[in-house]
């Protein structure tokens, strides 16, 4: 088994794991050894995607001579487009609420939104979506938190004895999920592995019925973690780790040949069943960086125009018999010759447009393949109408909607598991559930309101207008409360909530 690195800490994992590789198949020890090895194998690929997202690029497509002369000078040069490719979609993936109920009767659920917000997932879900798009897969862990709910003023008014769900987002370099053989939708096991501050490697194995806690010994073998219960049942009946899969594939998705070849040499492994949005465009990023380096070198060489002279007698050094530079080439020097046959001139300027055109062409290719609007990347909008801008963002909107489907299913299951942890089996087993997403499209306010007015004329309910406008279930509930309060103030409702009978005189209500 190769050496593994967890959070930058090297761990020597040899074949002398005290026979642990021969553990009984399906046992906790067997799952731990197997998943830890798979996690170590895929970690270099996860690191590669992270490096390119963060701007730590490698100078590719450069000859050995180029590297020898310019590599050190241009080591930090890159034109990083990778974050924009990810963020263009991630910034539009915003969960606004959850709807539960029977078919055709879905309604916003306050408890589902409470679980989501109590775990700060309205903020951390963005980290989860970003990592899933960057690497191909990330995960959520649902687990019982402490048995005490903090109150408004801390422990004084806290509610004791109730279990609440704790949901955390997990990085693919630390969490791996194994699917059952023959059924990729059923989770067989999950392992979280990390390094403590002192370098000790810990692991927690989640099975459908138990949780097992491990610590890696100096020999590399897994042993029970001291100070905690080694193994205990959790009673959930499923593995409480939900993978968020980006661009789902039916079979495990391996990196393209462009990443497996030099200089990246990524391992031929899969990160779950998802595919990274960066997998096919890292090579394009390498091409952009190479063209940028060539342009900088050309601009350096051509920054000071080279001059030439003919018909000039070049003096020689009497001691060395070597030619002597007849003129000092500087901005404040003038070349003068007494010979009538001498001619002076200079070479044409170095044309950089060829480089900028090539870079722009590569950026356009990147935009087309990632469905990122060109004006996001090129940064210029010239005489573009609203319809043209909308058309240019159609691909991005479709890309976001494609991601909402698998991410939404995983978010729904996370909330269901949260209800199960808290003992609310009715909502955990709700017949239907769906995520309420913010709109994926950029819309003109006036154009959109005009469309709603037209829908009103054909009898579409106001509730549907609010949903189409992108308001969350919580906002819609507030609208209803505000309309009710407004009706009470205007005397349109009596305090019991029933409509007032019409005034016999026919006078309107006061």
N, C-alpha and C positions, 0 to 999 in steps of 0.2 A: 504494500500500500504506500503511495507517495507521501511526502511531507505535506502537512496541511498548515495553512495560515489562517488564523482567526483574529480579526481586528488587528492585523499586522504582526501578530505574535506567532513565531514559527514553532511548530510542534512536530517532533520526530515520531512519525507513525510507521513502525516497521512490521514485518511479518511475525515478530515475536510477541503477539498480543495474547500470550498465555492461552493459545488455542481458541480465542474468541471468534475467529473466522469460521470455526467449525460448530458454532452454537446451533441449537435446534432451530430449523427454519420456522419463522413465525413467532419466535420468542422475543421478548423485549430486547435482550442482548443482541440477537440476530438482526433485528430492525435497526438498532443503534449503530452497530458496526457497518451495516450496509448503507444506511442513509448518510452517516458521517463521511464515508468514502466518496459517495456521489456528490456531497456538498463540497468536498475538497477538490474534486475533479472539475466542477463547473465554476469554482471561484475565480480562476484566471479570466474566464469569459465575462463574468460579472464585473470584474475590475477593469477589463478593456472598455466595456460600455461606459462605466463610470468615468474613466480617464478621458474619453472623448467628449463626454458631456461637460466635464469640468475644464476642458481646454488643455489637457496634458497629451498632446499629439506626438506622433513619431514622424520623422522626416522620411517619407516614402518616395518611391519613383526617382530617387537621386542616384547618380553614378558614384562609384567609389572615389573618383577624383573630386567630384563636387563635395562629397562628405569630408574628404581630407582637407580641402581648402576652406570650405564655408560652414561646415557643420556646427562648429562651436559658435560662430558669429550669429547663425540663424537658428540656434537651438530653440529659442523662445518665440520664434515667429510662427503665428498661425492666425487664421481668419475663421474663428469658431462659429459655425452655423448650427451646431447640434442642439444647443439649448432652445433656440428659436423653433426648430422643428418639433420638439417635444412640447414646449410651452404654448405654442399656437393652439394646440388641442386641449392641453391640460387646463388652461385658464377658462375654458368653456364647459368643463365637466364639474358642475356645481350641484350637489344634492340639496334640494329645498325641503324635502319632507318624504313621508311614507304614507301609503294608502293601504288599508287592510279592510277585509270584509268578504262578503259573498260575491259571486260573479254578477256584474252589473250594478253592484251597490257599494263600490269602493269609496271610502271616505278617509280624510286625513286622520292619522292616529297620533295623539299627543304623547302617548307612552313611548312609541317608537322613536319619535323625535327627541324625547327626553333622554333615552338611552344613547342616542347619537350625540347629543350635545354634552351630556355628562362625561363622555369619554373624549370630548374636544375633537370629535371627528369632523365637525364642520370646517375645522382648520387642517387636521392631520390627514383627512381623506385626500387632499391635494398632493401631499407627499406620497401617499400610496399610489395614486394614479400616475404620478410622474415616474416613480420607480418601476411600475409595471410596464409603462410604455418604453422606458429606457432599457430594461433588461428582458422584458417578455413576460415576467410574472413577479408578483409580490403577494403578500398574504396578510390576513387579519387573524388574530388570536382572540377567542372569546373565552373568558374564564371568570369564576366567581372572585369578587374582590373581598375586602375585609367586610365583616358582618356589621359594620357600623356606617350609617349614612351621615356625612357631615351636615350640620344644620346651618342656619343663616349666620349664627354667631359662634360657630365652631362646635365644640363638644357639649356646651351647655344645653343646647336645644336639639341635639342630634337624636335621630331615631335608631334605636338599638334593635338587634335581633333580625333585621331584614337583610337578605343577601341581594347585592346588586351586581350587575354584569360589568366586568371590566374588559374593554375591547382595545387592543393595541395593534398598531400597524407594524409589520415585520419586513425586514430587508431580505432579498433573495440570497445574500451571501451568508445569512445566519439561519434562515428557515427554509426547509425543504418539505414538500408534500408528495407522498407516494400514492398513486392511484391503484385501485384494485385491478388485478389481472382480468381482462375481458370486459371491464366496465370503467371507463375513464371518469365517469361522473361520481363514482363512489370512492371516498378517501379511505385508504387502508391504514395509513400511519403518517405522522409528521414529526420532524425533529428540529428543535432549535438548539444551536450550538454557538457559544460565545466565549470570550476570554475575559476574566476578571482583571482588575488593575495590576495584580501581582503576577499575571501571566497564566494563572490556572485556567484550564479549559473546562467549561461546564457544558452539560447537555441535558435537555428535557425531552423525553419521548412521549408523544401523545398517541394512544391507540383508541379504538372506539369505546373501550370500557375502562381503561386504566391510564394513569400517568406515572412515568418512571423517571427518576432524577439520577444523573450520573456525574462523575468527575473523572477526568483523565489522569491516570497515574503517571509518574516519571517514566515508567516502562512503555507507555503508550496504550496500555490496556484501560478499559473502562471499569470503574469500580463504583459502588454506591456512594452518593454524595453525603459527606458527614454533616450532622446537625439538622437534617431534615428527614421526613419520611421517604424512604427509598421508593416505594411503590404503593399506590392507593387507587381505589376506584373513584370515578368521577360521576357516574350515573347519567351521563348525557346520551349515551347510546351511539354517538358519532364522534369522529375526530374533530375537536373544536378549533381547527385551523382551516380557514377558507381561502383558497387561492384566488387571486384576482388576475385573470388571464387576459393578456393583450393580444389581439389578432389570433384567436384560438385556432389551433390545428387539430386534426383528428389523431395524428401521431406526434410524438415528441419532435420539436422543430430544432434542427441543428444549424449552426452558423454557415453562411455561404462560403464558397471557395475563396473569395477575396479576403476573408478574415483568417482562414486556415493556412494560407500561404504566407511567405515572408513579406514584410518584417513582423507581422502580428503573431502568426503561428498560434491562433486560438485553438483550444482543444476541441475535438470533434464530439461535443456533448450538447445536451439540450438543457435549457432552463425551463423545466416543466413543459406544458403543451402550448406555450405562448411564443410569440415572435417579436423581437425588439424592433421598434420603429427606426433604429439606427443601423440595423444589420446591413441593409443594402446601400446605405449612403455614406458609410465611413470611408469607403474607397474614393467616393466623390470628394469628400472632405480632404483626403490625402492629395488628390489632384489639385484642388484649389490651393492648398498650402505649397505644393511644389511650384505652381505657376507664380504664386506670390513671391516665393524665394527667388525665382528666376528674374522677376521684375525688379526686385530690390538690388540684386547683383548687377543687372543691366543699368539701372539708374546710378549705381555707384561708379561703374566704369565710365558711363557717359555723362556724369555730372559736370566734369571739366572738359570742355571741347578740345580734342587733340588737333594740333597744328602740324603742318609739314612745310618743308622748304626744298627747292631744287636749284641746281646751278650754284651751289654754295660750297666753297672750299672749307672742309672741316679741319681745323688744326689738330696736331697731335702733341702729346706730352713728350718732351725730349728725353725724359728719364725712363718712362715706362713704354714709350712708343704707342700708347693707347689713344684713341680719339678723345678729344675734349669737347664737352658740351659747349657749343658756341653761344647759346642764348639761355637765359634763365626764364623759364616758363612760369609766369605769375600774372596775377590780375593787374598789377601796377607796373608791368614791364612792357617795353616796346621793342620789336625786332627790327633791326636796321642792317642793311648790307650795302657796301660800296660797289658791288658788282652789278652791272646792268643786266646780266643774264640770270640773276637770282629771282626766283618766284616764290611767293608765300601763299599758303592756303590752309584750310582746315577741313576736317572730316565732317560729314553730315551728322546731325544729332541722332542719338539713339531713340528710335520710335518705340514708345511703351504701349501704344494703342493695341498692338497685337496681343500683348499680355492681358490688358484690361478686357478686351473683347472675349478672350478665351476664358477668363475667370467668370465673366458675366454669363457666358454660355453654360458653364458648369453649374453656376448657381441656378439658372433656369431649369436645368435638368434635375437638380435636387428638388426644386419647387414642384415640378411636375410629378415626380415619383413619390413625394410625400404628401401631395395634395395641399401644399402650403401656398396661400395666395401670393403671387409674385410681388405685389406691393409690400408685403411683409418683409421680404428679403431684399428687394432692390431699393426700397425706401423712397419711391417717387411715384406720385400720382399726377398725371398730366391730362387735363380736360376729360376726366372720367365721369360719366353720368352715374346716377344712383343705380340704374339697372345694370350697368357694366360692372360696378363694384360688387353688387349682389351676385352676379353671375360668376365673378372671379372667386367669391368665397363659397360657392356652392359645394365644391369639392371638400373644403375644410369642414363645412357643416355636415356633409354626409359621413366624413371620417369620424367626427365626434359622435354622431348617432350610432355608427357601427360599434363604437367603444361603449356607449351607454348600455347596450344590450347585455354583454357578458359582465361588465362591472355592476350593472343593476341587479342581475341575478345573484351575484356574490354578496352585494350589500344587503339584499333582502334576506339571504340565509344568515348573515351575521346578526341581523336584528332578531330574526326568529330564534337563533341560539341564545341571544341576550334574554329574550322572554323565557326561554327554557331554563336558563340559569336562575332567573328570578322567581321561578315557580309558576309563571303564568302560562299554563299549557294551552289554554283556549286561544290566546293570540299566537303562541308558537305554532299552533296547528291551523291557523286561519286558512280558509280555502284559497283565497287570492291575496296577493300582495304585489305592490309595485312601487318603484322609486319615482318620486316627482323631481325631475331634472329642470334646471333653468334652461331657457331656449338656447339651442345650438346656433341659431342664425343671428346675424346682426340685422336689426330691423329699423326702418324709418318709423318714428313715432307717429307722424301724421298719416302716413300710408297705412300703418297697422290699425290705428283708431278708425280710419275711414272704412276699412274692411269689416271691423266689428259693427259699425253702424249699419252696414248693408246686411250683415247676418241677423241683426236685431229685427230687420224688416221682414224676415222670413220665419220669425218665431223661435230662434235659438235661445235657450234659457240663459239668464244672466250668469248663472254659476259657470256655464261653459265658457263665457267670455273671460271671466276671471282666470280660469285655468289656461285658456289660450294666450292670455296676456303674460303668462309666466309667473303669476303670483303663487306663493307657497300655500299649502293647506293651513298653516298658522295665520298667514295674512288674510286668507279668505274667511277664516273663523272670526277674525277681528272685524272684517267688513260687516259680517252679519250682526255682530254685537253692536257696532256703531250705528248701523241702519235701524236696529231695534231701538236703541237709545234715542236716536233722532225722531223716530216715529212716536215714542212716548212723549218727548218734549213738544211735538207738534199736535198732540192730542189725537193721533190717528189710532192709537192702541190704548186700551185700559190697562191698569196695572197687572191684570191676570194674563195679559198677552193676547186677549181676544179683540178683534176689530170692533170699534164702536158702531152702534146702529146709526143710520143716517138721520140727520136733524129733520123733524117733520116740516120745519119752515123752509127747508131747502137751502139754508145758509151753509156755507163751507165751514169746516172746523176752524176754531180760533188758532 
